[in-house]
């Protein structure tokens, strides 16, 4: 837990002590001072135990100045002050004194929470980032790849199976977003790759770089290549598939990766390189399980626009 305001450690410790006193209050009222009957006392024990545990849990919220928790925190302290008044009414002697101390600690906590209210609010940078997220990234896409009919997700840039660019449309006005555009040409909405997808690719990259058996690393780099395809980083995807080929000893896995590389190269307009790669794939696996010949035939039929 990161403490942003050291002075708030005082009320956070105070509510822990106050919570413990609150839990002990009904026990002393029933068995020592006998100011409460057995049945009402059992109800008080249950209620005050829950409330005391709740109060103790507030210490983390106060010490950590958790953003957005200020309204709930003040309401919680107000409810606990009411329960404290009940505790004071039903206690005597030492228990009475302890509850007065607890009351003072809770009032101190409430006062400091009010004084340091801005600490529980998001910073200007966080607000600005939230506004940018609200005004960017609004894209819609088809549920299937237009070429191979593979089911795709809305955040993907390229189909990981065939490498075809997935059409994107502005969620605000419906205008198609062309490749490389950073904003909708019609309404101006900013286009960004979702942070969650970027984080996934970063995780795949870190996992792929970890030491492991060769075939495991090959599979990891292949998954990284697929992830890079989804966010449109074609050159990095090619390098990832090259690394996957390096780590595997199975020719059919190599040809599968080579076909994926050829698709990416074709999408970038590197048709000669793609053609040579497909020839190499067919030489490695004459049965052509990866479909290199079919892809080569399709490349001859229809021109592929450069990325």
Residue pairs with C-beta under 8 A, 6 or more apart in sequence:
1 60
1 63
1 64
2 64
3 9
3 63
3 64
4 64
4 65
4 119
5 65
5 116
5 119
7 112
7 116
8 62
8 63
8 65
8 112
8 116
8 119
9 63
10 108
10 112
11 62
11 105
11 108
11 109
11 112
11 113
12 58
12 59
12 60
12 62
12 63
12 109
13 59
14 105
14 106
14 108
14 109
15 55
15 56
15 58
15 59
15 62
15 105
15 106
15 109
16 55
16 56
16 59
17 101
17 102
17 105
18 55
18 80
18 84
18 102
18 103
18 105
18 106
19 51
19 52
19 53
19 54
19 55
19 56
19 58
20 52
20 56
21 52
21 87
21 98
21 99
21 101
21 102
22 48
22 51
22 52
22 55
22 80
22 83
22 84
22 87
22 102
23 48
23 49
23 52
23 53
24 95
25 44
25 48
25 87
25 90
25 91
25 95
25 99
26 36
26 41
26 44
26 45
26 47
26 48
26 90
27 45
28 91
28 95
29 35
29 36
29 41
29 44
29 90
29 91
29 95
30 36
30 38
30 41
30 44
30 45
32 95
33 90
33 91
33 92
33 93
33 95
35 90
35 91
35 92
36 44
36 90
44 90
47 83
48 83
48 87
51 79
51 80
51 83
54 76
54 80
55 76
55 80
58 73
58 76
58 77
58 109
60 66
61 69
61 73
62 73
62 109
62 113
65 116
65 119
65 120
66 120
67 120
67 121
67 122
67 126
68 120
68 121
68 122
69 120
70 113
70 117
70 120
70 121
73 113
73 120
74 110
74 113
74 114
77 106
77 109
77 110
77 113
78 110
80 106
81 103
81 106
81 107
81 110
84 99
84 102
84 103
84 106
85 103
87 99
87 102
88 96
88 99
88 100
88 103
91 98
91 99
113 120
122 130
132 190
135 189
135 190
136 189
136 190
136 191
136 192
137 190
137 191
137 192
137 193
137 194
138 170
138 171
138 172
138 189
139 154
139 155
139 168
139 169
139 170
139 171
139 177
139 191
140 154
140 168
140 169
140 170
140 171
140 174
141 152
141 154
141 156
141 166
141 167
141 168
141 169
142 152
142 166
142 167
143 151
143 152
144 150
144 151
144 152
145 152
145 159
145 161
145 162
145 164
145 166
146 164
146 166
146 167
147 159
147 162
147 164
148 159
148 161
148 162
148 164
150 159
150 160
150 161
150 162
152 159
152 166
153 230
155 193
155 194
155 196
155 197
155 230
156 166
156 197
156 229
156 230
156 231
157 165
157 166
157 168
157 193
157 229
157 230
157 231
157 232
158 164
158 165
158 166
158 229
158 230
158 232
158 234
158 264
158 267
159 166
159 229
160 226
160 229
160 230
162 263
163 229
163 260
163 263
163 264
163 266
163 267
164 263
164 267
165 179
165 267
165 307
167 176
168 176
168 177
168 191
169 175
169 176
169 177
170 176
170 177
170 184
170 186
170 187
170 189
171 189
172 184
172 187
172 189
173 184
173 186
173 187
173 189
175 184
175 185
175 186
175 187
177 184
177 191
178 185
179 232
179 307
181 191
182 190
182 191
183 189
183 190
183 191
184 191
193 231
193 232
197 230
197 231
198 231
200 227
201 224
201 227
201 228
201 230
201 231
201 233
204 220
204 223
204 224
204 227
205 224
207 220
207 224
208 217
208 220
208 221
208 223
208 224
208 240
208 243
210 220
212 220
214 247
214 248
214 249
215 247
215 248
215 249
215 250
217 243
217 247
218 244
218 245
218 246
218 247
218 248
218 253
219 244
221 240
221 241
221 243
221 244
221 247
222 240
222 241
222 244
222 257
224 240
225 237
225 238
225 240
225 241
225 244
225 257
225 260
226 237
228 234
228 236
228 237
228 240
229 237
229 260
229 264
234 264
234 267
234 268
234 307
235 268
237 264
238 261
238 264
238 265
241 257
241 258
241 260
241 261
241 264
242 257
242 261
244 253
244 257
245 253
245 254
245 257
245 258
248 254
248 257
251 284
251 285
252 285
252 289
252 290
254 281
254 284
255 281
255 282
255 284
255 285
255 288
255 289
255 290
255 292
256 289
256 290
258 277
258 278
258 280
258 281
258 284
258 290
258 292
259 278
259 281
259 290
259 291
259 292
259 295
261 274
261 277
262 273
262 274
262 275
262 277
262 278
262 281
262 292
262 295
263 274
263 295
265 271
265 273
265 274
265 277
266 274
266 299
266 304
267 304
267 306
267 307
268 306
268 307
269 304
269 305
269 306
269 307
271 299
271 304
274 299
275 296
275 299
278 292
278 293
278 295
278 296
278 299
279 292
279 296
281 288
281 290
281 292
282 288
282 292
282 293
285 292
288 294
